[in-house]
Amino acid sequence: MKTQSALPLPLPAPVPAGRPYRPHDVTAVASLAASLGDMDLRSSEAELTRAGTDYHWYSPLLSERLQGRRPELVVRVRSTQEVIRVASACARHRVPLTPRGGGTGNYGQCVPLFGGVSLDMTGMNQVLRLEPGWASVEAGILVHDLNEIARARLPGLPGLPVTRQQLRMWPSTERIATLGGFIAGGHSGIGSIRHGILADPGNVRRLRIVTLEEHPRVIDLEGADIQKAHHAYGSNGIIVEVDEPQLRALMASFEAYGCRVFDPHTWVLEDGGMKQVDTQQLDFKKLADPLGLMNPGKVRAWDEQVLGIPGGQL
């Protein structure tokens, strides 16, 4: 008896150029990997599982909803130029990208919801400049390492002065948290009673952002513009450099009486890990991530207003 062979499945329709990414669009990760073949690419089971994990297991709800979510490729970058290459490749091949620091967040911020690339920033860990009162560093540096260099307890880099300083605030996870991740998803920490939260003026001097486009731009945010990317969970551009104020030892004594009390919800509102995006942040996301490839599904206002997809369907 002659059997009829199965008909080939139709090829998926190409994604129209310029149209924002939608969850479950067909992506070309293999082609992307081939275009980045000389970079540090990782795709072992252990690496992919690690890149899909943070401390969201604290929450039974998130543990269930994020089970099995992980990237298809991990790229470990060591310079801004490499970040630009990866961002450009992701835009050309329409592959989602999720930046990752130390993975210490509690809400699954660095867990890819729709596969794609996990951008490991921990290779960008250099102190670029250290001055009285501030430092300029790459975003992947561990908070603890920066503090130790500023305190002059580590060798640091040739030419860096012995400054006897420390950060104004740092998270309890400083030994494994990156500074870029702390700014992207953090809020406050040790030192906040005196110096406030990260969003308070002066606690971050400058952020350097790489946009996610075929021809990525490098944007420096200063002053109030820093809030366009701060606490946006890495969804409003890739943070590659940070200028962070330091606290000089001679100024480190506390006031004799009293302390400042800060509203823990000064800038953004959270409800069980579901983030409501500030209008200013949403407008900047349209500029920094016009194709909607960065952490797709993480920013509900973007998905609902730009893509027309109710957050509950993601």
N, C-alpha and C positions, 0 to 999 in steps of 0.2 A: 504494500500500500504506500502510495506516494504521499508524503506529508508536506503541507504548505509551510514554508519558512515564515517566521514572524516578520511583519512589516517593520521597517526601521522607524523609530520615533522621530517626529518632526523636530528639527533644530529650534531652539528657543529664539524668539525674535530678538534682534539686536536692540540694545538700549539706545534711545535717541540721544544724540550728542547734546550735552548741556542740561539734560533733565536730571534732577537730583536723584541720588540712589534711593531705592525703595527696598525694604527688607525682602530677602529671598530673590533679588535680582541675580541672574547668572554672573559669576565673577570668573576672572582668568588668573587665578593664583599661580598656576604653573608658568604662564607666560611672564608674569611679574617676576617670579623667582629667577627665571632665565635671564631677565634684563638686569638683575642685581647679583649675578653669579659670583662676582669678585668680592662680595661683602660677607659679613658674618651671618649666615643664614642657618637656622636651626629648625629641624622638623621631627626630631625623635619624639616618641610617645611621652617620655619624661619631660622634655622641654615644653611640649604643647600643653600637657596637663598642668605643669607649674604655671604657665602663662595664663591659664584660665582660672587661677585660684588666688583669692585674697582672704581676708578674715570675715567674709560674709557668712561663714559657717556658724557664727554666733547666732544667726537668725534662722530658726527652723523654716520660716516662710521663704527666705532667699535661698537657703540650701536646696529646697525643693525646686524653686523656679529657675535657678541657675545651674542645676545639675546637668553635666555633659556639655556645658557651654565652654568652648575653648577656641583658640585661633587655628588657622590652617598652616601658618608659618610665623616664626619668630625672627625678627631682624634686630640684631644688637648693633647700635650705632655708636660711633666714637667722636663725631664732629658734627658741626652744623651743616657742613656740606653733605655729609652722608644723610642727615635728616632730610635735606632738600631733595636728594636723589630718591629716597623712599617715598616722600610725599608726592613727588611728581609721578613716580611709577604707579602709585595707588590711584591717583587721579586718572592717568592714561588708561589703566586697565580696569577702572571702576571697582576697586577692591576696598572694602572697609578697613579702617585703620584704628587701632586702639593703643594710645600711648600707655606705657607702664613704667613705674618707678620701682619702689621696694615692695609693692603689693601689700601695704599695711592697712588699706581702707577697710571699712566694715560694711559697705553697702554694695559691693560688687562693681565699684567704679571702673576697675581695670579689667573686668571680665568681658570678653567680646560676646555680644549677643548673637551676632550673625557671622561668626568665623572671621575670615580675612587675615590681616597682619596684626601681630602684637609687636609694637615698637618698644624694644627694651632700651631704656635711656641710661642704664647704670654704667655704661662705658664712658659717658660724658661726665667725668668726675673731677675736673681740674679747677683749682682756684686761679682765676685770671688776674685778679688784682686784690690786694689787701691794704687798706688804708685806715688811718684813725677814724673810727666811726662807721665804716662800711666796708663791704667786700663785694666783688663781682665774681661770680662762679658759674660753672656749667650746671645745668639743672639736675644731672644725675648724681651729684656728689651726696654722700651720706651726711645727714645733719650732724651726727656725732663727729665725723672726720673734720668737717668745717669748724666745729667748735674747738676741737683739739688743736687744729692748726692755728686758729685765732688765739688760743691760750698759749701757744708756743710749746705745747707738750709733744707735738709730733714734728718730724723734720720739716714738713711742708715742702715748699718749692724753693729752688735757688733764687735768692734776691728778695724773698719775702721778709718783711721786717718782723722783729719780735715785738708784738703789739700788746700782749696781755689783755685780750678782749674776749668776749663771748657774744653769742646771739642774744637778742632781746627776748626771744621765746623759742621753745623747741618742743616737739612732741615727746611723749613718753616712749615712743618707739624709735628714738633717734638713732639707735645703732643699726637699724635696718631700713629706715625711711629715708628717701631722697628729699632734697630741698624742693625740687620741682614738684614732686608728688604732694608734699606738705602744702604748698601754695595752691596747687590745682584742686585738692580735695580736703585740705585741712581747714581749721577754724581758729584754734587757739592752742595754748600749751603752757609749759612751765615758764613762768615769767609774765603771763598775761594779766595777773592781778595788778602788776605795776605798769605794763606796757600795752595792755589792751589785746585786741584780737588782730589777726592778720589784715583784716579789711580796714582797720583804723589808719588814718593818714600817717605816712612816714614809716610804717612798718615794712613796706616793700618800696624800694626806690624806683626800680625799673624791671620790666619783663621784656625779654626778646622772644618773639613769636614767629614761627614758620607756618604759613598758611598751607592748606591742603588743596592744591590746584595743579594743573599741568605745568604751569610756570609759577612755582611758589614764590611768595614775597616774604621778606624778613621785615617785621614790624616791631618797633620799639614802643612800648607802652609806659608812660610815666604819669605821675600824679593821679588824678581821678580816673584816667583811662585804664589804670591797672585793674580796676574792678570788672572790666569787660572780659578778663580771662581768669581772674582769681576765683577760686571755689566754683569753677565751671566743670570740674571733673575731667579736665583734659579734652573737652569737647569744643573749645573755642580757639583752636590753634595749638601747635606743639611748642611748649615752653622749652627753650634751649639755653637761655641764660637768665640769671637773676642777680640784681643788685640788692643786697640785704644789709640793712643797718646793723651795726654792732654796738654793744654796750661797753664803754671803756671802763676799766677797773677803777679808775679814780672817781667815776661817777656812779659806782655800783651800790652805794649805801642807800638803804631805804629811808623814806621820810620818817621822822620820829613818830608821827601820829597819822592815822587814817590811811585809806587806800581808795583807789578808784574802782568803781563797780561798772561793769560793761554789760550791755544787753547782748546776750549770745546770739541774737537773730538780727543783727544790725543790717546785714546786706541781703541774705537770701532766707527763704522760709523752707523748712524741711518738714515732712510729715511721714514718719516711718520710712525714711529713705527715699521718698518720692519727691523730687526737686521741682519747685516752681521757678522758672527762669526769669530773671529780671529783664525788663524790656531792653535795657542797654546791652546786656549780655546777648540777648537774642539777635539784636541788630548786628552786633560784632560777629556772631556766628555766621550770619549770611555773608559777611565779608571774608571771613577766614576759612570757611568751609562751604563754598557755594554748592558743591555736589552732595553735601550731606553724608560724607563718607566717614566722618570722625565720630566714633562711638555711636553708630546709628541705633536708635531706640532708647538711648539714655536721656535725651533731653525731650521731655514730653511736649513742651511748647513748640519746639521746632517741628516735631513729627506731626503735631495737630495743625499748626498754622501754615507750615510750608508744604508738607506732604499730604495733608488732609487725611491722615491716618489716626484714628482715636488711639490714645495710649494703651487702652485695654486690649487692643488687638495685637500688640507687640509681644 
